[in-house]
Amino acid sequence: MQLAVAIVALVAAPAMAHDPESSMQHAQGTFDVKLAAQPSAPGIEAAALGRQTIDKRFHGDLDGSSLGEMLAVMDRATGSGAYVALERVTGTLGGKHGSFVLMHSATMTRGTPALAVTVVPDSGTDELAGLSGTLVIHIDAKGGHSYTFDYSMPTE
């Protein structure tokens, strides 16, 4: 009996997890980014955190720009470090215009990166209200930046 309940739960879980009010979509393209070093906030210079502004231009399925800020720390001797960032993106995604905020959380463990970039819940505005999703950043051997963005929007 317990096995039958477990099987029903596993089979039903995808159906329960599916949100009929939204559908997953895929966007991709390239982006240009300018990072500019900023001074530490007054009083925390001793923390030795790097602070930078972000200025991006997205091309492709996401057409727009973003502005943001990043805090980072890196140990060049070990190749380990981390960064966090927030950026507000304004533009057109899937034919819909508005803005939303992306949150970055990244670590580097002895040269091995791990990065998560997610849409901040309820940060979408105008036609992008209700947007959710995750963005993956790709950097090619020549330093070119591209993205893939899996996202969903509420259906109307």
The 8 nearest C-alpha neighbors of each residue, nearest first, counted from 0:
[[1, 3, 2, 4, 5, 6, 7, 8],
 [2, 0, 4, 3, 5, 6, 7, 8],
 [1, 3, 5, 0, 4, 6, 7, 8],
 [4, 2, 6, 0, 5, 1, 7, 8],
 [3, 5, 1, 7, 2, 6, 8, 0],
 [4, 6, 2, 8, 3, 7, 1, 9],
 [7, 5, 9, 3, 8, 4, 10, 2],
 [8, 6, 10, 4, 9, 5, 11, 3],
 [7, 9, 5, 11, 6, 10, 12, 4],
 [10, 8, 6, 12, 7, 11, 5, 13],
 [11, 9, 7, 8, 12, 6, 13, 14],
 [10, 12, 8, 14, 9, 13, 7, 15],
 [11, 13, 15, 9, 14, 10, 8, 16],
 [14, 12, 16, 15, 11, 17, 10, 9],
 [13, 15, 17, 11, 12, 16, 10, 18],
 [14, 16, 12, 13, 17, 11, 18, 10],
 [15, 17, 13, 14, 12, 18, 11, 19],
 [18, 16, 14, 15, 13, 19, 12, 21],
 [17, 19, 20, 21, 16, 22, 15, 14],
 [18, 20, 21, 17, 22, 154, 153, 16],
 [19, 21, 154, 18, 153, 22, 155, 152],
 [22, 20, 153, 154, 152, 19, 18, 151],
 [23, 21, 151, 24, 152, 20, 19, 153],
 [22, 24, 151, 150, 149, 21, 25, 152],
 [25, 23, 150, 149, 151, 22, 26, 148],
 [24, 26, 149, 148, 150, 27, 23, 147],
 [27, 25, 148, 60, 147, 149, 61, 24],
 [28, 26, 147, 146, 60, 148, 59, 25],
 [27, 29, 59, 58, 145, 146, 60, 147],
 [30, 28, 145, 58, 144, 146, 57, 59],
 [29, 31, 57, 56, 144, 145, 58, 32],
 [30, 32, 56, 55, 144, 57, 33, 29],
 [33, 31, 55, 54, 30, 34, 56, 53],
 [32, 34, 54, 53, 55, 35, 31, 52],
 [35, 33, 53, 52, 51, 32, 54, 36],
 [34, 36, 51, 52, 37, 33, 53, 54],
 [37, 35, 51, 50, 52, 34, 38, 49],
 [38, 36, 51, 50, 35, 39, 52, 49],
 [37, 39, 40, 50, 36, 49, 51, 44],
 [40, 38, 44, 41, 50, 37, 43, 48],
 [39, 41, 43, 42, 38, 44, 50, 37],
 [42, 40, 43, 39, 44, 38, 45, 46],
 [41, 43, 44, 40, 45, 39, 46, 38],
 [44, 42, 45, 46, 41, 40, 39, 47],
 [43, 45, 46, 39, 47, 42, 41, 40],
 [46, 44, 47, 43, 42, 48, 39, 41],
 [45, 47, 44, 48, 43, 39, 49, 42],
 [48, 46, 45, 44, 49, 72, 43, 39],
 [49, 47, 72, 46, 71, 50, 70, 39],
 [48, 50, 71, 70, 72, 47, 51, 39],
 [49, 51, 70, 37, 69, 36, 48, 39],
 [52, 50, 36, 69, 35, 37, 68, 34],
 [51, 53, 68, 35, 34, 67, 69, 36],
 [52, 54, 67, 34, 66, 68, 33, 55],
 [53, 55, 66, 33, 32, 65, 34, 52],
 [56, 54, 32, 65, 64, 31, 33, 53],
 [55, 57, 64, 31, 30, 63, 32, 65],
 [58, 56, 30, 63, 62, 64, 61, 29],
 [59, 57, 62, 29, 28, 30, 61, 56],
 [60, 58, 28, 61, 62, 27, 29, 57],
 [59, 61, 26, 27, 28, 92, 62, 93],
 [62, 60, 92, 59, 91, 58, 57, 63],
 [63, 61, 58, 57, 91, 90, 59, 60],
 [64, 62, 90, 57, 89, 56, 91, 61],
 [63, 65, 56, 55, 89, 88, 57, 90],
 [64, 66, 88, 55, 87, 54, 86, 89],
 [65, 67, 54, 86, 53, 87, 55, 88],
 [68, 66, 86, 53, 85, 52, 87, 65],
 [67, 69, 52, 84, 53, 51, 85, 86],
 [68, 70, 84, 51, 50, 83, 52, 71],
 [71, 69, 50, 82, 83, 49, 84, 48],
 [72, 70, 82, 49, 81, 48, 50, 69],
 [71, 73, 48, 80, 81, 49, 82, 74],
 [74, 72, 80, 79, 75, 81, 71, 78],
 [75, 73, 76, 79, 77, 78, 80, 72],
 [74, 76, 78, 77, 73, 79, 80, 109],
 [75, 77, 74, 78, 79, 73, 109, 110],
 [78, 76, 79, 109, 75, 74, 110, 108],
 [79, 77, 109, 110, 75, 74, 76, 108],
 [80, 78, 108, 109, 107, 77, 74, 73],
 [79, 81, 73, 107, 72, 106, 74, 108],
 [82, 80, 106, 105, 72, 71, 107, 73],
 [83, 81, 71, 105, 70, 104, 72, 106],
 [82, 84, 104, 103, 70, 69, 105, 71],
 [85, 83, 69, 103, 68, 102, 70, 86],
 [84, 86, 102, 67, 101, 68, 103, 69],
 [85, 87, 67, 66, 101, 100, 65, 88],
 [86, 88, 100, 65, 66, 99, 67, 101],
 [87, 89, 65, 98, 99, 64, 100, 86],
 [90, 88, 98, 63, 64, 97, 65, 87],
 [91, 89, 63, 62, 96, 97, 98, 64],
 [90, 92, 96, 95, 62, 94, 61, 63],
 [93, 91, 61, 95, 94, 60, 96, 62],
 [92, 94, 95, 60, 91, 61, 26, 96],
 [93, 95, 92, 91, 96, 60, 61, 126],
 [96, 94, 91, 92, 126, 93, 127, 97],
 [97, 95, 91, 126, 90, 127, 92, 94],
 [98, 96, 125, 124, 127, 126, 90, 89],
 [97, 99, 89, 124, 88, 123, 90, 127],
 [100, 98, 123, 122, 88, 87, 124, 101],
 [99, 101, 87, 86, 119, 122, 118, 88],
 [102, 100, 118, 86, 117, 85, 119, 116],
 [101, 103, 85, 117, 116, 84, 119, 118],
 [104, 102, 116, 84, 83, 115, 85, 105],
 [105, 103, 83, 115, 114, 82, 116, 102],
 [106, 104, 114, 82, 81, 113, 115, 83],
 [105, 107, 81, 113, 80, 112, 108, 114],
 [106, 108, 112, 79, 80, 111, 110, 81],
 [107, 109, 79, 111, 110, 106, 112, 78],
 [110, 108, 78, 79, 77, 111, 107, 80],
 [109, 111, 78, 108, 107, 79, 112, 77],
 [110, 112, 108, 107, 109, 113, 79, 106],
 [113, 111, 107, 106, 110, 108, 114, 105],
 [112, 114, 106, 105, 107, 111, 115, 108],
 [115, 113, 105, 104, 112, 106, 116, 103],
 [114, 116, 104, 103, 105, 117, 113, 135],
 [117, 115, 103, 134, 102, 133, 101, 104],
 [118, 116, 133, 102, 101, 132, 134, 119],
 [117, 119, 101, 131, 132, 100, 120, 133],
 [118, 120, 100, 122, 101, 117, 102, 121],
 [121, 119, 122, 118, 131, 130, 129, 123],
 [120, 122, 123, 129, 119, 128, 130, 131],
 [121, 123, 99, 120, 119, 100, 124, 128],
 [124, 122, 128, 99, 127, 98, 121, 130],
 [123, 125, 128, 97, 127, 98, 126, 99],
 [124, 126, 97, 127, 128, 96, 123, 98],
 [125, 127, 95, 96, 128, 97, 124, 123],
 [128, 126, 123, 124, 97, 125, 130, 129],
 [129, 127, 123, 124, 130, 126, 125, 121],
 [128, 130, 121, 123, 152, 153, 127, 131],
 [131, 129, 152, 127, 128, 123, 151, 132],
 [132, 130, 151, 118, 150, 129, 120, 152],
 [131, 133, 150, 118, 149, 117, 151, 134],
 [132, 134, 117, 149, 116, 148, 118, 150],
 [133, 135, 148, 116, 147, 117, 149, 136],
 [136, 134, 147, 146, 148, 137, 116, 133],
 [135, 137, 146, 145, 134, 138, 147, 144],
 [136, 138, 145, 144, 146, 139, 135, 147],
 [139, 137, 144, 143, 142, 145, 136, 140],
 [138, 140, 142, 143, 141, 137, 144, 145],
 [139, 141, 142, 138, 143, 144, 137, 145],
 [140, 142, 139, 143, 138, 144, 137, 145],
 [143, 141, 139, 140, 138, 144, 137, 145],
 [144, 142, 139, 138, 141, 145, 140, 29],
 [145, 143, 138, 30, 137, 29, 142, 139],
 [146, 144, 29, 137, 28, 30, 136, 138],
 [147, 145, 136, 135, 27, 28, 137, 29],
 [146, 148, 27, 135, 26, 134, 149, 136],
 [147, 149, 134, 26, 25, 133, 27, 150],
 [150, 148, 25, 132, 133, 24, 134, 26],
 [151, 149, 132, 24, 23, 131, 148, 25],
 [150, 152, 23, 22, 131, 24, 21, 130],
 [151, 153, 130, 21, 129, 154, 22, 131],
 [152, 154, 21, 20, 129, 155, 151, 130],
 [155, 153, 20, 21, 152, 22, 19, 151],
 [154, 153, 20, 21, 152, 129, 126, 19]]
